[in-house]
Amino acid sequence: MTKNVGSIDRILRIILAVALLGFAFFSGHPYAWVGYIGIIPLITALIGNCPVYSLVGLSTCPVANK
């Protein structure tokens, strides 16, 4: 699996994931379950690969993958 998520993209994904998961766990809002979507950017940030980027041929990773 090639990496296609750069470091700035990873940081932004982690921030988004923490915000969404925080909303899910601590808000008490009836739609708090929507915050569990934050698992997706967290996983993609941790593994360094985004399947959607692969589909459209995008890469924010500065190192050329061979």
N, C-alpha and C positions, 0 to 999 in steps of 0.2 A: 504494500500500500504506500503510494507516494504522498509526501506531504505537500499540501497546497494552501496551508493557512500560515501566514506570516506572524511575527511576534506582536505587532500592534493589533492585528486582527484577533489574535488569541486573547490579549488583554481586554479588548472591548467585549469579546464573547463572554469572558469570565465575569466582567462587571455586569453585563446584561443578565447572565445566569443567576448571579447572587441576588440581584434586584428582583427578578421574577420568583425565585424560590423563597426569598424573604416575604414577598407578598403572599405566596401560597401558604407559608407556615404561620405567619404572624398577623395577618390582616383580619381574619374573622368575617370577611366579606363573603356573600353567597357565591360569588364567582371566583373565589380564591383558587379553585382547582385549576384555573387557566394558568396560574403561575407555574405549574408543573411542566409547562412547555420549556422552562428554563433548563431542564435536563439536557435537551438537545444541544444548545450552544455550549454547555459545559463539557459534554462528551466530545464534541467536535474540536473544542479548544485543547482538551487533554490529549487526544490522539493526533491532532495536527492535520486532519483530513476532513474536508467537507464534501459529502456526496453531491450536493447541488453544484458546487464549484466544479467538480469533475464532469458533471453532465454538460455544463455550458463552456467548459474549457478555460476556466478562470483560475488564477493562482496569485495569492498575495505573498507567497513565500519567495524571498529574493534569491535563493539558491536554486539553480537549475537542476531538476531531478532527471536522472538518467535511468 
